[in-house]
């Protein structure tokens, strides 16, 4: 596989990881840290839209890494694709 395609898929992976992180972060965390009397999730509504969007991003990461794994010839890059996929799943489920 060409180095250009490898770089593009790696950048796509990083972009998806950033999008997943930003969609799942609570925008009121700073306020909760400043005022300890406020309970967690007391501000705003408790919709899970960020988690759903994060799951869709995780699906995109999984599909792109499996395509990368399928078309890649080098075993080293195949293992890199597997490790990046496992890290994305760990990040999603820990977050």
C-alpha positions as CSV (number, residue, x, y, z in Angstrom):
1,X,0.0,0.0,0.0
2,X,1.3,3.4,-0.8
3,X,2.7,5.6,1.9
4,X,0.2,8.4,0.9
5,X,-2.8,6.2,1.6
6,X,-1.2,5.1,4.9
7,X,-0.8,8.7,5.9
8,X,-4.4,9.6,4.9
9,X,-5.8,6.7,6.8
10,X,-3.7,7.5,9.9
11,X,-4.9,11.2,9.7
12,X,-8.5,10.0,9.3
13,X,-8.0,7.9,12.4
14,X,-6.7,10.8,14.4
15,X,-9.4,13.1,13.2
16,X,-12.1,10.5,14.2
17,X,-10.5,10.1,17.7
18,X,-10.6,13.9,18.2
19,X,-14.2,14.0,17.0
20,X,-15.1,11.1,19.3
21,X,-13.5,12.9,22.3
22,X,-15.1,16.2,21.6
23,X,-18.5,14.7,21.2
24,X,-18.4,12.8,24.5
25,X,-17.0,15.6,26.7
26,X,-19.3,17.5,29.2
27,X,-19.1,21.2,28.4
28,X,-20.0,22.1,32.0
29,X,-17.0,20.3,33.7
30,X,-15.3,23.6,34.4
31,X,-18.3,24.9,36.2
32,X,-18.6,21.8,38.3
33,X,-14.9,22.1,39.3
34,X,-15.3,25.8,40.2
35,X,-18.5,25.3,42.3
36,X,-18.4,22.0,44.3
37,X,-22.0,22.5,45.6
38,X,-23.4,21.8,42.1
39,X,-24.0,18.1,41.5
40,X,-22.8,16.5,38.4
41,X,-25.2,16.7,35.4
42,X,-27.4,19.3,37.2
43,X,-26.9,21.9,34.4
44,X,-28.3,21.2,31.0
45,X,-30.2,18.2,29.8
46,X,-29.0,14.7,30.0
47,X,-29.3,13.6,26.4
48,X,-26.9,10.9,25.1
49,X,-26.5,12.4,21.7
50,X,-22.7,12.7,22.2
51,X,-22.4,9.0,23.1
52,X,-24.4,8.0,20.0
53,X,-22.3,10.2,17.8
54,X,-19.2,8.8,19.4
55,X,-20.4,5.3,18.6
56,X,-20.9,6.2,15.0
57,X,-17.4,7.6,14.9
58,X,-16.2,4.3,16.5
59,X,-17.9,2.4,13.7
60,X,-16.2,4.5,11.1
61,X,-12.8,3.9,12.7
62,X,-13.5,0.2,12.9
63,X,-14.5,0.0,9.2
64,X,-11.6,2.1,8.0
65,X,-9.1,0.1,10.0
66,X,-10.5,-3.2,8.8
67,X,-10.2,-2.0,5.2
68,X,-6.6,-1.0,5.9
69,X,-6.0,-4.4,7.5
70,X,-7.5,-6.2,4.5
71,X,-5.5,-4.3,1.8
72,X,-2.2,-3.9,3.6
73,X,0.6,-6.4,2.8
74,X,3.0,-5.7,5.6
75,X,2.5,-7.5,8.9
76,X,3.9,-4.6,10.9
77,X,1.3,-2.2,9.5
78,X,-1.5,-4.8,10.0
79,X,-0.5,-5.0,13.7
80,X,-0.5,-1.2,13.8
81,X,-4.1,-1.2,12.5
82,X,-5.2,-3.8,15.1
83,X,-3.6,-1.8,17.9
84,X,-5.2,1.5,16.8
85,X,-8.6,-0.2,16.6
86,X,-8.2,-1.7,20.1
87,X,-7.1,1.7,21.4
88,X,-10.2,3.4,19.9
89,X,-12.5,0.8,21.5
90,X,-10.7,1.2,24.9
91,X,-11.0,5.0,24.7
92,X,-14.7,4.8,23.8
93,X,-15.6,2.4,26.6
94,X,-13.5,4.0,29.3
95,X,-14.7,7.5,28.4
